[in-house]
């Protein structure tokens, strides 16, 4: 996954709106891709892409809310900015409840849009970076043997090697060997680093 070139995805059935937004977004140095319909969007969109999606909430065949729900069902985490020319309070509420990061009224205020886009892109980059750290921590913990995971639990509870040895029916020397292997496999040099890594991994479930 790369965050080098975030892309703003514009989904609107109105060609004039797509072209105006594309021009505006390009003026602030962001990459942009436009789609005339939800069908085209789902055909061409890369779920691994970093950026954000801005779309009209009212479109024929499939509404913005339905697109939002489908993205959620596919576990696609791209931040969504909704647009509407109607200012429907109920639609706004539903969009926010479903995870939209912003709701803008047409005609769009250019500065408000740019601010919202930049905030959404930053949010997505940070989210992906956090996910990458979590996945890396999970992968490191998966290297541990069942016995090493038991010793790790004791370490996290602040138990000494002698206490862990007593609980697991092992010799203190064996526990020390396991502790050394754990530190090596997890690529950490201190208990503080080990604890930090473990809690990063909690986002994906405990070992």
C-alpha distance (Angstrom), angle and dihedral (degrees) to the residues before:
residue distance angle dihedral
X1 . . .
X2 3.80 . .
X3 3.79 128.5 .
X4 3.83 93.4 -173.9
X5 3.80 95.4 103.4
X6 3.81 113.7 28.1
X7 3.79 112.9 -167.2
X8 3.79 130.2 -150.1
X9 3.80 110.3 -142.9
X10 3.81 114.7 -152.8
X11 3.81 117.6 -160.3
X12 3.82 115.8 -175.9
X13 3.80 133.1 132.4
X14 3.82 90.8 -141.7
X15 3.81 110.2 88.7
X16 3.81 93.5 -159.8
X17 3.80 90.7 54.8
X18 3.81 91.9 47.9
X19 3.79 92.4 50.8
X20 3.81 93.8 46.2
X21 3.80 92.5 49.2
X22 3.79 92.2 45.3
X23 3.81 91.1 53.8
X24 3.81 93.1 46.4
X25 3.80 94.7 47.5
X26 3.80 92.4 48.6
X27 3.82 90.7 54.3
X28 3.83 89.9 66.5
X29 3.79 92.9 50.2
X30 3.80 99.5 -103.7
X31 3.78 123.2 136.1
X32 3.80 112.1 -119.6
X33 3.78 137.0 -167.4
X34 3.80 124.6 -173.3
X35 3.80 132.9 -151.9
X36 3.84 128.1 -167.3
X37 3.80 94.5 -155.7
X38 3.82 142.9 16.3
X39 3.81 88.6 -112.6
X40 3.79 91.6 58.4
X41 3.80 90.4 44.2
X42 3.81 94.5 54.9
X43 3.81 90.9 44.4
X44 3.81 93.9 54.0
X45 3.81 107.1 25.7
X46 3.81 117.9 108.1
X47 3.84 109.3 -142.8
X48 3.81 89.3 -153.0
X49 3.80 91.4 58.0
X50 3.79 119.0 117.4
X51 3.78 118.7 -138.4
X52 3.79 134.0 61.7
X53 3.78 142.4 -76.9
X54 3.80 124.6 -124.9
X55 3.78 115.7 -171.9
X56 3.78 144.8 161.4
X57 3.77 112.7 -101.6
X58 3.81 91.9 -145.8
X59 3.80 114.9 58.0
X60 3.80 132.2 144.5
X61 3.82 119.6 -98.1
X62 3.83 94.3 3.8
X63 3.81 124.0 31.4
X64 3.77 126.5 -144.4
X65 3.79 89.2 -107.5
X66 3.81 90.3 54.8
X67 3.81 90.7 49.4
X68 3.79 88.3 49.8
X69 3.81 91.1 51.8
X70 3.81 92.2 47.3
X71 3.80 91.2 51.5
X72 3.79 89.0 51.1
X73 3.81 91.3 49.1
X74 3.82 88.8 52.6
X75 3.83 90.6 49.5
X76 3.81 91.5 -119.7
X77 3.78 109.1 157.3
X78 3.82 102.8 -162.9
X79 3.85 113.0 139.2
X80 3.81 112.8 -112.0
X81 3.81 129.3 -145.4
X82 3.80 113.3 -167.4
X83 3.82 125.3 -150.1
X84 3.79 128.3 -163.4
X85 3.75 137.2 170.2
X86 3.76 92.1 -155.0
X87 3.79 106.5 57.1
X88 3.77 91.6 -138.9
X89 3.81 106.5 -176.4
X90 3.81 94.2 -157.3
X91 3.81 92.3 51.3
X92 3.79 89.2 48.8
X93 3.79 91.5 51.3
X94 3.80 92.6 48.5
X95 3.80 92.5 47.8
X96 3.81 92.1 52.2
X97 3.81 92.5 45.3
X98 3.79 88.3 53.8
X99 3.80 92.3 52.5
X100 3.82 108.0 -89.3
X101 3.80 111.6 156.7
X102 3.82 96.4 -152.8
X103 3.80 141.3 8.5
X104 3.81 118.2 -152.7
X105 3.80 129.5 -170.2
X106 3.81 122.5 -134.9
X107 2.96 128.2 -88.8
X108 3.78 83.2 55.4
X109 3.79 119.1 -133.7
X110 3.81 102.6 -127.9
X111 3.80 97.8 -144.5
X112 3.79 92.3 45.2
X113 3.80 89.6 51.3
X114 3.81 94.1 48.3
X115 3.81 91.3 48.5
X116 3.81 90.9 49.2
X117 3.82 92.9 47.6
X118 3.80 94.4 49.1
X119 3.80 91.3 47.2
X120 3.83 91.9 48.8
X121 3.82 92.9 48.5
X122 3.82 91.6 49.5
X123 3.79 89.3 48.8
X124 3.80 92.1 52.2
X125 3.80 93.7 47.7
X126 3.81 90.8 50.6
X127 3.81 91.2 46.8
X128 3.81 92.4 51.4
X129 3.81 92.2 46.3
X130 3.80 90.3 51.5
X131 3.81 90.4 48.1
X132 3.81 90.8 51.1
X133 3.82 90.7 53.2
X134 3.79 90.7 48.1
X135 3.80 92.6 50.0
X136 3.79 92.0 47.8
X137 3.81 90.9 51.1
X138 3.81 90.4 48.5
X139 3.80 91.6 51.1
X140 3.80 91.9 50.4
X141 3.81 92.5 49.8
X142 3.80 90.0 49.5
X143 3.82 88.0 63.8
X144 3.80 90.7 68.3
X145 3.80 121.2 98.9
X146 3.84 119.1 -125.6
X147 3.83 90.2 -102.2
X148 3.81 91.9 48.7
X149 3.81 89.3 52.2
X150 3.80 89.2 54.0
X151 3.80 90.7 51.3
X152 3.81 89.0 46.4
X153 3.79 90.9 56.2
X154 3.78 89.2 54.4
X155 3.79 91.1 49.5
X156 3.81 90.7 50.6
X157 3.80 89.6 51.4
X158 3.80 89.4 55.1
X159 3.81 95.7 -112.0
X160 3.78 121.1 154.8
X161 3.79 121.5 -121.1
X162 3.82 89.1 -103.2
X163 3.81 91.7 52.6
X164 3.80 92.5 47.4
X165 3.81 89.9 47.1
X166 3.80 90.8 52.8
X167 3.82 93.3 48.7
X168 3.81 93.6 48.1
X169 3.79 98.0 37.2
X170 3.80 93.4 -117.1
X171 3.77 134.6 126.9
X172 3.84 116.9 -99.1
X173 3.80 88.9 -119.5
X174 3.82 91.0 56.2
X175 3.80 90.0 49.9
X176 3.80 90.1 50.6
X177 3.79 89.2 52.4
X178 3.81 90.3 51.0
X179 3.82 90.6 48.4
X180 3.79 90.1 53.0
X181 3.80 91.7 49.7
X182 3.80 91.1 47.5
X183 3.80 92.8 53.2
X184 3.81 90.3 47.4
X185 3.81 95.4 48.2
X186 3.79 93.1 45.6
X187 3.81 91.1 47.2
X188 3.80 93.6 -129.4
X189 3.79 130.8 129.9
X190 3.80 101.6 -162.1
X191 3.79 140.7 38.9
X192 3.82 89.5 -116.2
X193 3.81 90.9 58.1
X194 3.80 90.3 46.3
X195 3.81 92.0 52.5
X196 3.81 91.4 47.8
X197 3.80 91.5 51.2
X198 3.79 92.0 47.5
X199 3.79 93.2 53.1
X200 3.79 91.6 47.4
X201 3.81 86.6 56.0
X202 3.81 91.7 51.6
X203 3.82 87.4 78.7
X204 3.81 86.0 70.2
X205 3.79 96.5 37.3
X206 3.79 133.0 -81.0
X207 3.80 120.0 -75.9
